[in-house]
Amino acid sequence: MLIAVATKDGKLINQHFGHAERFLIFDVEGGAARLVDEKKVDKYCTYDPEHPLRREVLMKIASALDGCGAIVSAKIGEAPQQEMERFGFSIFVAEGEIKPTLVELAKVL
């Protein structure tokens, strides 16, 4: 299964979904997680009260992450989480080392 991770440093799950300008894509299978790709995206959060839900940006992120079954980030707002779930992604909030966390998450997916 492919899982997208929001990370600042490539080692830890430590970035808010809305602040991510890239997602690392891991293939999680057989008790191991292997980095297979990196997808650059437009940052979702703009702190613009006039446009609280930027659906067009979420659509672009969803398109970039096509093929992933889940997205993992340190935080995500309720509205973008619901929208990404509508696009078919399982959303998880977690922190810690990427690979062991993804292996554990894959057990419930």
C-alpha positions in Angstrom: 0.0 0.0 0.0 1.2 3.5 -0.8 1.1 6.0 2.0 1.8 9.7 1.7 3.6 11.4 4.6 3.9 15.1 5.5 7.5 15.6 6.9 9.9 18.4 7.3 13.0 16.3 7.4 12.2 12.9 5.8 12.8 11.0 9.0 9.9 12.0 11.2 6.2 12.6 10.8 6.4 16.2 12.0 4.5 18.5 9.6 1.0 19.8 9.5 -1.0 18.8 6.4 -1.7 22.4 5.5 1.9 23.4 5.7 3.3 20.7 3.5 4.8 21.6 0.2 5.8 18.0 -0.5 4.7 14.5 0.6 7.0 11.5 0.7 5.4 8.4 -0.7 6.2 5.1 1.0 5.3 1.6 -0.2 4.4 -0.3 3.0 4.3 -4.1 2.6 5.4 -7.2 4.5 6.4 -5.3 7.6 8.6 -2.8 5.8 8.2 0.8 4.6 10.2 1.9 1.5 10.5 5.4 0.2 9.4 5.3 -3.5 8.5 8.9 -4.5 8.2 12.5 -3.5 5.3 14.7 -4.7 5.5 18.5 -4.6 2.2 20.3 -3.9 0.9 23.8 -3.3 0.7 24.6 0.4 -2.9 24.4 1.5 -2.9 26.9 4.4 -2.8 30.5 3.4 -4.4 32.0 6.6 -6.9 33.7 4.4 -10.2 34.1 6.4 -12.1 34.9 3.1 -11.2 31.4 1.7 -11.3 29.0 4.6 -11.7 25.9 2.4 -9.6 26.0 -0.7 -11.1 23.0 -2.4 -9.2 23.6 -5.7 -5.9 23.2 -3.8 -7.2 20.1 -2.1 -8.2 18.7 -5.5 -4.6 19.3 -6.8 -3.1 17.6 -3.7 -5.5 14.7 -4.1 -4.4 14.4 -7.8 -0.7 14.5 -6.9 -1.3 11.7 -4.3 -3.3 9.6 -6.6 -2.6 5.9 -5.9 -2.0 6.4 -2.2 -4.5 4.8 0.2 -3.6 7.0 3.1 -2.2 10.3 4.2 -0.3 10.7 7.5 0.6 14.1 9.0 1.3 15.6 12.4 -2.0 17.6 12.3 -4.8 18.3 9.9 -7.8 20.6 10.2 -11.3 19.1 10.3 -12.5 20.6 7.0 -9.5 19.5 4.8 -9.6 16.1 6.5 -13.2 15.6 5.6 -12.6 16.7 2.0 -9.6 14.5 1.6 -11.6 11.6 2.9 -14.3 12.4 0.3 -11.5 12.0 -2.3 -11.0 8.5 -1.0 -8.0 8.8 1.3 -7.7 7.4 4.8 -6.4 10.2 7.0 -4.2 9.6 10.1 -2.6 12.0 12.6 0.6 10.7 14.0 4.1 11.7 15.1 7.3 9.9 15.3 9.7 8.0 13.1 8.2 7.5 9.7 9.0 3.8 8.9 8.0 2.1 12.1 4.8 4.3 12.4 3.8 3.4 8.8 4.4 -0.3 9.4 2.1 -0.1 12.5 -0.6 1.9 10.6 -0.6 -0.7 7.7 -1.7 -3.3 10.2 -5.1 -1.5 10.6 -5.5 -0.6 6.9 
